[in-house]
Amino acid sequence: MKRAKELQSLNQGELQKRLEEFKKELLKLNVQVASGANTANPGKLRQTKKSIARINGLLHGKGGSSE
């Protein structure tokens, strides 16, 4: 998990790349939970969701969409 200050130093392209990585990781974790397998780190799911939310907030704060 990255801290907010570390994420703020990244540009939009890097943030998009990190967002895709976190989404893939979240998908894998959700599959593990759905299949009933014991996860090595149960808190990782929550950390991943929070990281995705932080990146989304930064992207929209840096002019993510022009609506």
C-alpha positions, 0 to 999 in steps of 0.5 A: 500500500502506498501512502497518500504523499507518495501517490501525490508525487506521481503523474496521471499516467503512473496513477492510471497504471497503479490503479489498474494494478490494484484493480487486478490485485483486488480481483484476485483477492475477491476470487480467493474470498469467494472460493473459500480459500484462506488468504495469507493476509486478510487485511490486504483486501481492505488496504487494496480497496483504500488504495484504489479510492485514494488513487481515484481521488487524486485522479479526479483532483488532478483534473481526471474527467472534464465533465 
